[in-house]
Amino acid sequence: LRMALTAACMVAWRYDPSTGQVVLSDNAAEVFGLSPGTTLDHIDQAFDLVHPEDMERHRATVNQAVEMGGSYLSQFRIARSDNGAVIWLEDRGHAMCQERGAPVRLIGVVMDITERKRGEEERDRLVVRLREQDQRKDEFLATLAHELRNPLAPIRNGLQIMRLARGDTDACDRVGPMMERQVAQMVHLIDDLLDLSRISLGK
C-alpha cells in the first residue's frame, strides 16, 4: 500500500471531527513538499496549506460532509514548502456515520493532479486559439465573397456593352481592357482563397 501511494502521488488520511485530529500516510511530506519536521496532525494545519482562493470552498465542502455524511470531492491548490511551486490536489473523502447520523470519522485520499490540470489548461488555451482562428477564417471568407462579387458587375456590364455594340470596335476596345483587369482581380482573389485552403491543410 505504501508503494502504491508513493507511485500514485497519493496520500491516505483519516480525520476525527470531534477532536480535529488528522492522520496522514507516511508519504504526505513528499507529496505536499513539507519542510523536514513539519507535522500535520490537526485539521486547521491541513487547511492552512490550501491556497487562499480555494480555502473557503474546500473548507465548506469538508464541513458539509461532516454535517451531512456521505462522500465528497474537492480540488484545490497548495504551495509546496520546499520549492514554492503551486500544485493541484484532488481530495476524495467519505464520512463514516453512526446510526444517528453523527460522523465517527472521515477517511479519504488526496492525489496530486497537477499534470492533469496543466493538460486541461493547455487544452482550454488550444480551444480558444482554434476558435479565434476559425473566426478569423470566417471573416476572411465573408470579405473574400464580397470582394469576388465586385468584379462581376463590371464584367457583366462589359459583356452587355459588347453585345449591344456589335461592330463598334472602339467600344469593344474600351471595354476589353477593363474586363481583363477585373478578371485578373478575380484570379488574384481566388489565389488567396487557395492559399487559405493550403494553410488549413498544413501545406
BELSUL-V552331 format. One record per pair of residues at least 12 apart in sequence whose C-alpha atoms are under 10 Angstrom apart, sorted by the first residue. I is the first residue (numbers start at 1). J is the second residue. If there is no record, write none. Layout:
[[I:J] [I:J]]
//
This chain:
[[1:25] [2:25] [2:26] [2:27] [3:27] [5:25] [5:26] [5:27] [5:28] [5:31] [5:109] [5:110] [5:111] [6:25] [6:26] [6:27] [6:28] [6:30] [6:31] [8:31] [8:111] [8:112] [8:113] [9:27] [9:28] [9:30] [9:31] [9:32] [9:89] [9:110] [9:111] [9:112] [9:113] [10:25] [10:27] [10:28] [10:30] [10:31] [10:32] [10:89] [10:90] [10:91] [10:109] [10:110] [10:111] [10:112] [10:113] [11:24] [11:25] [11:26] [11:27] [11:28] [11:29] [11:30] [11:31] [11:32] [11:91] [11:108] [11:109] [11:110] [11:111] [11:112] [12:24] [12:25] [12:26] [12:27] [12:28] [12:91] [12:92] [12:93] [12:107] [12:108] [12:109] [12:110] [12:111] [13:25] [13:26] [13:28] [13:91] [13:92] [13:93] [13:106] [13:107] [13:108] [13:109] [13:110] [14:93] [14:94] [14:95] [14:105] [14:106] [14:107] [14:108] [14:109] [15:41] [15:42] [15:43] [15:66] [15:93] [15:95] [15:104] [15:105] [15:106] [15:107] [15:108] [16:42] [16:43] [16:66] [16:95] [16:103] [16:104] [16:105] [16:106] [16:107] [17:42] [17:43] [17:63] [17:66] [17:67] [17:95] [17:102] [17:103] [17:104] [17:105] [17:106] [18:66] [18:102] [18:103] [18:104] [18:105] [19:42] [19:43] [19:105] [20:41] [20:42] [20:43] [20:44] [20:45] [20:105] [21:40] [21:41] [21:42] [21:43] [21:44] [21:45] [21:105] [22:40] [22:41] [22:42] [22:43] [22:44] [22:45] [22:46] [22:105] [22:106] [22:107] [23:39] [23:40] [23:41] [23:42] [23:43] [23:107] [24:39] [24:40] [24:41] [24:108] [24:109] [24:110] [25:109] [28:40] [28:110] [29:80] [29:81] [29:82] [30:80] [30:82] [31:80] [31:87] [31:89] [31:110] [31:111] [31:112] [32:49] [32:78] [32:79] [32:80] [32:81] [32:82] [32:87] [32:89] [32:110] [32:111] [32:112] [33:78] [33:79] [33:80] [33:81] [33:82] [33:83] [33:84] [33:85] [33:87] [34:49] [34:79] [34:80] [34:81] [34:82] [34:83] [35:80] [35:81] [35:82] [35:83] [36:81] [36:82] [38:81] [43:59] [44:59] [47:59] [47:78] [48:78] [49:76] [49:77] [49:78] [49:79] [49:80] [49:81] [50:76] [50:77] [50:78] [50:79] [50:88] [50:89] [51:76] [51:77] [51:78] [51:79] [51:86] [51:87] [51:88] [52:76] [52:77] [52:78] [53:76] [53:77] [54:74] [54:75] [54:76] [54:77] [54:78] [55:76] [55:77] [55:78] [57:74] [57:75] [57:76] [58:73] [58:74] [58:75] [58:76] [58:77] [58:91] [59:74] [60:74] [61:73] [61:74] [61:93] [62:74] [62:91] [62:92] [62:93] [62:94] [62:95] [62:106] [65:93] [65:94] [65:95] [65:96] [65:103] [65:106] [66:94] [66:95] [66:96] [66:97] [66:101] [66:102] [66:103] [66:104] [66:105] [66:106] [67:95] [67:97] [67:101] [67:102] [67:103] [68:95] [68:97] [68:101] [68:102] [68:103] [69:94] [69:95] [69:96] [69:97] [69:98] [69:101] [69:102] [69:103] [69:104] [69:105] [69:106] [70:93] [70:94] [70:95] [70:96] [70:97] [70:103] [70:106] [71:92] [71:93] [71:94] [71:95] [71:96] [71:106] [71:107] [71:108] [72:91] [72:92] [72:93] [72:94] [72:95] [72:108] [73:90] [73:91] [73:92] [73:93] [73:94] [73:108] [73:109] [73:110] [74:89] [74:90] [74:91] [74:92] [74:93] [74:110] [75:88] [75:89] [75:90] [75:91] [75:92] [75:110] [75:111] [75:112] [75:113] [76:88] [76:89] [76:90] [76:91] [76:113] [77:89] [77:90] [77:112] [77:113] [77:114] [86:114] [87:112] [87:113] [87:114] [87:115] [87:117] [87:118] [88:111] [88:112] [88:113] [88:114] [88:115] [88:116] [88:117] [88:118] [89:110] [89:111] [89:112] [89:113] [89:114] [89:117] [90:109] [90:110] [90:111] [90:112] [90:113] [90:114] [91:108] [91:109] [91:110] [91:111] [91:112] [91:113] [92:107] [92:108] [92:109] [92:110] [92:111] [93:106] [93:107] [93:108] [93:109] [93:110] [94:106] [94:107] [94:108] [94:109] [95:107] [95:108] [137:196] [137:200] [140:192] [140:193] [140:196] [141:193] [141:196] [144:189] [144:190] [144:192] [144:193] [145:189] [145:190] [145:193] [147:185] [147:186] [147:189] [148:182] [148:185] [148:186] [148:187] [148:188] [148:189] [148:190] [149:186] [150:182] [150:185] [150:186] [151:178] [151:179] [151:181] [151:182] [151:183] [151:184] [151:185] [151:186] [152:179] [152:182] [152:183] [152:186] [153:182] [154:175] [154:178] [154:179] [154:181] [154:182] [154:183] [155:175] [155:176] [155:178] [155:179] [155:180] [155:181] [155:182] [155:183] [156:179] [157:175] [157:179] [158:171] [158:172] [158:174] [158:175] [158:176] [158:177] [158:178] [158:179] [159:172] [159:175] [159:176] [159:179] [161:175] [162:174] [162:175] [162:176]]
//
